[in-house]
Amino acid sequence: MKLASLDLGGRDGRLFVVSRDLTRAVPATDIANTLQDALDDWARIAPRLQTLSDALNAGSLTGAVPFDPSRALAPLPRAWQWLDGSAFQAHGELMAKVFGITNPQTDKPLMYQGMSHRFIAPTAPVPFPTEEDGIDFEGEFAVVTDGVPMGTDAARARDHIRLVLLLNDWSLRAAARAEMLTGFGWVQAKPACSVAPIAVTPDELGDAWADARVHLDLLVDLNGQRFGAANGGAMGFCFGQLIAHAARTRDLCAGTIIGSGTVSNENYREVGSSCIAERRGIEMLDEGAARTSFLHFGDRVRMEVLRDGQSVFGVIDQEVIKA
C-alpha cells in the first residue's frame, strides 16, 4: 500500500491511503490519525489500512478524492530518530580518491545520527543562509521501522521494515568539512531532509525489492537536466544490516528512519551521480579540477523513481532559496 500525510491540520498532517497510480486518495483517519499513530500499533493497524488500500485500488470506494501532491507533507513530518548510513561503496571509494585518504568503509556500516524533528515537504522551497556553505543534494532511499529490540541481527531486522521512502539529504559541504575536522560530528552541515510524498510498503516494489535493497534507478534532475540515474541495488550493506548496526546497543522505536546514504554506482561516469560532490570528484580525477558548482539560490532539484513507467514515491521538486 501507499501512504501519505496531507496538510490538513496538525504538525504531523493527516494520514491518507493513496492509490497505486497516485491519482486518488482516501482519508484513513478513522483507522489512524497520523502515520506515526499507525506505526506505533502496526500489527493491528496495517491490515485495516491494507483493506482500505485494496478497495481504493479496486475502485469500489465512494469517498476517494483526487490526490494533490502539493498538499502532501513528508510522510513523517517529524520522526523519533533519523540515522543515515553510507552503504554505497562506489561513493566512498571515489571520495577517498579525491581527498587522498584511506576509505573508512570497513566490515561495519558507516552511520551518523541526524536531525529528525523536521522533514521538509516534497514541493516546499528549501531555505539556506548562504551559498558559501556549499549547498548540495543527496538522493537516497530510506526505510521506516517498527519497534526494533536491541541486539536484533540483520536477518531478523528485515522483518521490522515497514515502509520505504525516497529522500533528499541536503548537505552543506563547506560546513561539513569544518565540522569533520573537530571530530565531534555534524550539526550545521546537515539541515532537514526533504522526503517524497509517498511512503510505500516493500511489497509495492515487487521484484524491485530484493535482499532488503531497492533495485530501481533514482532519477535526479538539476534545473531540468538529468544529473544522475544510479541504481539502489548496489548497496554494499542492505537495510537489514544497517538496522542491525543501529540496534546493536539501543532499541529503535517505531518510526525510526534509516537512510542508505548517497545512491552511487561504480559506473558513475555513465549513469551520473546523486550528489554534486560526487560529480565534482569525478571532474577532479578526470580533469584535475572541479567544474560543477554547488547550488545557487533559484536552482531547482527534482527526484523521482519509476517502476514500469509509474512513479513509485511521487516527486521531490524544490527550489533552493535564501533564508
C-alpha positions as CSV (number, residue, x, y, z in Angstrom):
1,M,0.0,0.0,0.0
2,K,0.9,3.6,-0.4
3,L,0.5,6.2,2.3
4,A,0.8,10.0,2.5
5,S,0.4,12.7,5.2
6,L,-1.6,15.6,3.9
7,D,-1.5,19.1,5.3
8,L,-5.0,19.2,6.7
9,G,-4.2,20.4,10.2
10,G,-1.7,19.5,12.9
11,R,2.1,19.4,12.8
12,D,2.0,15.8,11.5
13,G,-0.7,16.1,8.9
14,R,-3.5,13.6,8.4
15,L,-3.0,10.0,7.2
16,F,-4.3,9.1,3.7
17,V,-4.1,5.9,1.7
18,V,-3.1,6.7,-1.9
19,S,-3.9,4.6,-5.0
20,R,-1.2,2.7,-6.7
21,D,-1.2,5.1,-9.7
22,L,-1.1,8.1,-7.3
23,T,-4.3,9.6,-8.8
24,R,-6.7,9.1,-5.9
25,A,-6.6,9.2,-2.1
26,V,-8.9,8.4,0.8
27,P,-8.6,9.6,4.4
28,A,-7.5,6.9,6.9
29,T,-8.1,8.9,10.0
30,D,-10.9,6.5,11.1
31,I,-8.1,4.0,11.4
32,A,-5.1,6.1,12.4
33,N,-4.9,9.9,12.6
34,T,-1.3,10.1,11.6
35,L,1.4,7.8,10.1
36,Q,3.2,7.7,13.5
37,D,0.0,6.5,15.1
38,A,-0.1,3.7,12.6
39,L,3.5,2.7,13.1
40,D,3.0,2.7,16.9
41,D,0.4,-0.1,16.5
42,W,1.4,-1.5,13.1
43,A,0.3,-5.1,13.7
44,R,-3.2,-4.1,14.4
45,I,-3.5,-1.1,12.1
46,A,-1.7,-2.3,8.9
47,P,-4.4,-4.9,8.0
48,R,-7.1,-2.3,8.2
49,L,-5.1,0.1,6.1
50,Q,-4.5,-2.7,3.6
51,T,-8.2,-3.4,3.3
52,L,-8.8,0.3,2.6
53,S,-6.0,0.3,0.0
54,D,-7.4,-2.7,-1.8
55,A,-10.8,-1.1,-2.0
56,L,-9.3,2.1,-3.3
57,N,-7.3,0.4,-6.0
58,A,-10.3,-1.7,-7.0
59,G,-12.3,1.5,-7.5
60,S,-15.0,0.4,-5.0
61,L,-14.8,3.4,-2.6
62,T,-17.1,6.4,-2.8
63,G,-15.1,8.6,-0.5
64,A,-12.0,8.8,-2.7
65,V,-10.7,12.2,-3.8
66,P,-8.1,13.3,-6.3
67,F,-4.6,13.1,-4.8
68,D,-3.0,16.5,-4.7
69,P,0.8,16.2,-4.2
70,S,1.0,19.9,-3.4
71,R,-0.9,19.3,-0.2
72,A,1.5,16.5,0.8
73,L,3.9,16.9,3.7
74,A,6.8,14.5,4.2
75,P,5.2,11.1,5.2
76,L,6.6,11.6,8.6
77,P,6.9,15.4,9.1
78,R,8.9,14.7,12.2
79,A,10.3,11.4,13.4
80,W,11.7,10.0,16.7
81,Q,15.0,9.2,15.0
82,W,16.9,9.6,11.7
83,L,20.0,7.5,11.2
84,D,21.8,7.8,7.9
85,G,24.2,5.2,6.6
86,S,26.8,5.3,3.8
87,A,26.2,2.0,2.2
88,F,27.4,2.6,-1.4
89,Q,31.0,1.5,-1.8
90,A,31.4,3.4,-5.1
91,H,30.7,6.7,-3.4
92,G,33.1,6.1,-0.5
93,E,35.9,5.0,-2.7
94,L,35.5,7.9,-5.1
95,M,35.6,10.4,-2.3
96,A,38.6,8.7,-0.7
97,K,40.5,9.0,-4.0
98,V,39.6,12.7,-4.4
99,F,40.8,13.6,-0.9
100,G,43.8,11.2,-0.9
101,I,42.6,9.3,2.2
102,T,42.0,5.7,3.1
103,N,38.4,4.7,2.5
104,P,37.0,4.3,6.0
105,Q,34.5,1.7,4.8
106,T,35.1,-1.5,6.8
107,D,33.1,-4.6,7.7
108,K,30.8,-2.3,9.6
109,P,28.5,0.3,8.1
110,L,29.2,4.0,8.5
111,M,26.3,5.8,10.1
112,Y,25.5,9.2,11.8
113,Q,22.5,10.5,13.7
114,G,20.9,13.5,12.0
115,M,18.1,15.9,12.9
116,S,14.7,14.3,12.9
117,H,12.4,16.9,14.4
118,R,11.5,18.2,10.9
119,F,11.4,16.7,7.4
120,I,10.6,19.1,4.6
121,A,7.5,18.7,2.3
122,P,8.4,17.5,-1.2
123,T,7.4,20.7,-3.1
124,A,8.2,23.3,-0.4
125,P,11.0,25.8,-1.2
126,V,14.2,25.0,0.8
127,P,15.9,27.9,2.6
128,F,19.6,28.1,3.3
129,P,21.5,31.0,5.0
130,T,24.2,31.4,2.3
131,E,25.6,29.8,-0.8
132,E,29.0,29.9,0.7
133,D,28.2,26.8,2.8
134,G,28.4,24.7,-0.4
135,I,24.7,23.6,-0.8
136,D,24.4,20.1,-2.2
137,F,21.6,17.5,-2.6
138,E,22.0,13.8,-1.9
139,G,19.5,11.3,-3.3
140,E,18.8,8.4,-1.0
141,F,16.5,5.6,-0.3
142,A,15.4,5.0,3.3
143,V,13.2,2.6,5.4
144,V,10.9,3.2,8.3
145,T,10.9,0.6,11.1
146,D,8.5,-0.5,13.7
147,G,10.0,-1.1,17.2
148,V,13.3,-3.0,16.9
149,P,14.7,-4.6,20.1
150,M,18.3,-4.0,21.0
151,G,20.6,-6.7,19.6
152,T,18.4,-7.7,16.7
153,D,20.5,-9.3,14.0
154,A,20.5,-8.4,10.3
155,A,18.2,-11.3,9.2
156,R,15.6,-10.5,11.8
157,A,15.9,-6.8,11.2
158,R,14.5,-7.1,7.7
159,D,11.2,-8.2,9.3
160,H,11.0,-4.8,11.1
161,I,11.0,-2.8,7.8
162,R,7.5,-1.3,7.4
163,L,7.9,1.4,4.8
164,V,10.3,2.6,2.1
165,L,11.0,6.3,1.3
166,L,12.7,8.4,-1.3
167,L,14.5,11.4,0.3
168,N,16.9,14.2,-0.4
169,D,19.5,14.5,2.4
170,W,20.5,18.1,1.9
171,S,24.2,18.8,2.8
172,L,26.3,21.8,3.3
173,R,29.7,20.7,2.1
174,A,31.8,23.7,3.3
175,A,30.3,23.5,6.7
176,A,30.8,19.7,6.7
177,R,34.5,20.0,6.2
178,A,34.9,22.3,9.2
179,E,32.8,20.1,11.4
180,M,34.5,16.9,10.4
181,L,37.9,18.4,11.5
182,T,36.5,18.8,15.0
183,G,35.9,15.0,15.3
184,F,32.6,15.8,17.1
185,G,30.0,15.2,14.4
186,W,27.7,17.1,12.1
187,V,25.2,19.7,13.2
188,Q,25.3,22.8,10.9
189,A,26.3,20.7,7.9
190,K,23.2,18.6,8.0
191,P,19.9,20.6,7.8
192,A,16.5,19.0,7.4
193,C,15.9,16.4,4.7
194,S,13.2,16.5,2.1
195,V,11.1,13.5,1.5
196,A,8.9,12.4,-1.4
197,P,5.2,12.4,-0.7
198,I,4.5,8.6,-0.7
199,A,5.7,6.0,1.8
200,V,5.3,2.5,0.3
201,T,5.2,-0.9,1.9
202,P,8.0,-3.1,0.5
203,D,5.5,-5.4,-1.4
204,E,4.6,-2.4,-3.6
205,L,8.0,-2.6,-5.1
206,G,7.5,-6.1,-6.4
207,D,10.7,-7.8,-7.6
208,A,12.5,-4.4,-7.3
209,W,12.6,-5.1,-3.5
210,A,15.2,-7.9,-3.1
211,D,17.8,-8.6,-0.4
212,A,16.4,-5.6,1.5
213,R,17.5,-3.2,-1.3
214,V,15.6,-1.1,-3.8
215,H,16.7,-2.2,-7.2
216,L,15.4,0.9,-9.1
217,D,17.1,3.9,-10.6
218,L,16.9,7.2,-8.6
219,L,16.4,9.9,-11.2
220,V,17.9,13.2,-10.3
221,D,17.4,16.4,-12.3
222,L,19.1,19.7,-11.7
223,N,17.4,22.7,-13.4
224,G,15.6,20.5,-15.8
225,Q,18.7,18.5,-16.9
226,R,19.3,14.8,-15.9
227,F,22.1,14.7,-13.4
228,G,22.0,11.1,-12.3
229,A,20.2,7.7,-12.6
230,A,22.1,5.5,-10.2
231,N,20.5,2.2,-9.1
232,G,19.8,1.4,-5.5
233,G,20.6,-2.2,-5.8
234,A,24.3,-1.6,-5.5
235,M,24.2,-1.1,-1.7
236,G,27.2,-2.7,-0.1
237,F,25.2,-3.1,3.1
238,C,21.5,-4.0,2.9
239,F,18.9,-2.2,5.0
240,G,18.7,-5.2,7.4
241,Q,22.4,-4.8,8.1
242,L,22.0,-1.0,8.6
243,I,19.2,-1.6,11.1
244,A,21.1,-4.2,13.0
245,H,24.1,-1.9,13.2
246,A,21.9,0.9,14.7
247,A,20.2,-1.5,17.1
248,R,23.4,-3.1,18.5
249,T,23.4,-1.0,21.7
250,R,19.9,0.5,21.7
251,D,16.3,-0.2,21.0
252,L,14.8,1.5,17.9
253,C,11.4,3.0,18.4
254,A,8.6,2.7,15.9
255,G,9.0,5.4,13.3
256,T,12.8,5.3,13.2
257,I,14.1,6.2,9.7
258,I,17.3,4.6,8.4
259,G,18.9,6.0,5.2
260,S,21.0,4.3,2.6
261,G,23.4,7.2,2.0
262,T,24.0,8.7,-1.4
263,V,23.0,6.3,-4.1
264,S,26.0,5.6,-6.2
265,N,27.2,3.1,-8.8
266,E,30.7,2.0,-10.0
267,N,29.9,3.2,-13.5
268,Y,29.2,6.7,-12.3
269,R,30.6,8.3,-15.4
270,E,27.8,6.6,-17.4
271,V,24.8,6.8,-15.0
272,G,25.7,10.1,-13.3
273,S,25.6,10.9,-9.7
274,S,23.1,11.6,-6.9
275,C,25.0,14.5,-5.4
276,I,27.2,17.3,-6.7
277,A,30.1,16.3,-4.5
278,E,30.5,13.1,-6.4
279,R,30.3,14.9,-9.8
280,R,33.0,17.3,-8.7
281,G,35.1,14.4,-7.5
282,I,34.9,12.8,-11.0
283,E,35.9,16.0,-12.6
284,M,38.9,16.4,-10.2
285,L,40.1,12.9,-11.1
286,D,39.5,13.2,-14.9
287,E,40.3,16.9,-15.5
288,G,42.3,18.0,-12.5
289,A,39.8,20.4,-11.2
290,A,36.1,20.6,-10.3
291,R,33.9,22.5,-12.8
292,T,30.4,21.9,-11.4
293,S,29.4,24.4,-8.8
294,F,27.4,23.7,-5.7
295,L,23.8,25.0,-5.7
296,H,22.8,28.6,-6.1
297,F,19.6,30.3,-4.9
298,G,17.0,29.8,-7.6
299,D,18.2,26.3,-8.6
300,R,15.7,23.6,-8.7
301,V,16.3,19.9,-7.8
302,R,13.9,17.1,-8.8
303,M,14.0,13.5,-7.8
304,E,11.8,10.6,-8.8
305,V,11.8,6.8,-9.0
306,L,9.9,4.9,-11.7
307,R,8.8,1.3,-11.9
308,D,7.3,0.1,-15.2
309,G,6.9,3.8,-16.1
310,Q,4.9,4.6,-13.0
311,S,6.1,6.9,-10.2
312,V,6.7,4.9,-7.1
313,F,7.1,7.6,-4.4
314,G,5.9,10.6,-6.2
315,V,8.2,13.6,-6.9
316,I,10.5,15.8,-4.9
317,D,10.6,19.0,-6.8
318,Q,12.0,22.0,-4.9
319,E,13.6,25.4,-5.3
320,V,16.6,26.5,-3.3
321,I,16.0,29.9,-1.7
322,K,17.7,32.3,0.6
323,A,16.6,32.0,4.2
